[in-house]
Amino acid sequence: MTHELYRVIRLLERERIHYRLDRHRDDSIMVTATLVGERIEIDVFEDGHIEYSRFRGSEDVEDDVALLEALFREEGKE
């Protein structure tokens, strides 16, 4: 039996979807998949279960550096 992590990776590779692997928790690997207008963070846990979050956006290109700085400052307050 193959682990779910490998099943997810094979699926992404078959569909030619860009992804990366990260480790933020002791019990899971995060697979971040990038689609047009969407990012999916997939946590594959040691026991094989999967949880994921979807982030959708417009992908508009911004050039207002002051707004970018304000976003970062606001994030730092939380």
N, C-alpha and C positions, 0 to 999 in steps of 0.2 A: 504494500500500500504506500502511495506517495503522500508526502505532507502537503497540506493545502497551500503553503507558500509556493511550492514548485508549480502547483496547478495554476495559481494566479499569475506567476511569471510566464509560464508557457502561453496562457491566454493572451496576455499583453503582447508578448513577442509575436504570436501568430497574427494578431490584429495590427501589428506594427505601431503600437502605442508607446510613446516615450515614457519611461518610468525611472525611478531611483529608489534605492533602499536606504533606510535610516533606522537607527536604534535609539529610541527615546525612553523605553521602559525595559525592565529586566525580563518581562515575560512575553514580549512581542517584537516583531519586525514591522516597521511601517513601510509600505509600498506606496509611493506617491506617483500617480498616473496623471499625465498632462494631456488634455484634449483641447480642442478649440473652444474657448469660452468657459472651460470648466477644469477644475482640478479635483481629483479624488484621492483622499488619504485612506488607505486600506491597512488596518492593523490585523496582522495574522498572528494569532497567539500560539504559544507553545503547545497547548492542547488541541490546536487545529481549528478553533472557531475563529470567525472573521467578523470584524466590525468596520464600518466605513462611514466617512463623511464626504459630502459633495459641496464644493464651493463654486458657485456660478458667478460670472461677471461679464462685462461688456468687452473687455480687452481694449478699451479706448486708450490711446497713447496720450499721456499728459506731459506738460512741460513746465508747470508752475512749481518751481522749487520751493517757494514759500509755503505752498499747500502741503508739499511732501514733508517739509520740516515740521509743520503744525501737526500732521498725522503722527509723526514719530513722537513728538512731545506729548500728544494726547495719549498715545499708547503707553508711554513711560509713566503716566500718572496712575494707571490701573494696578 
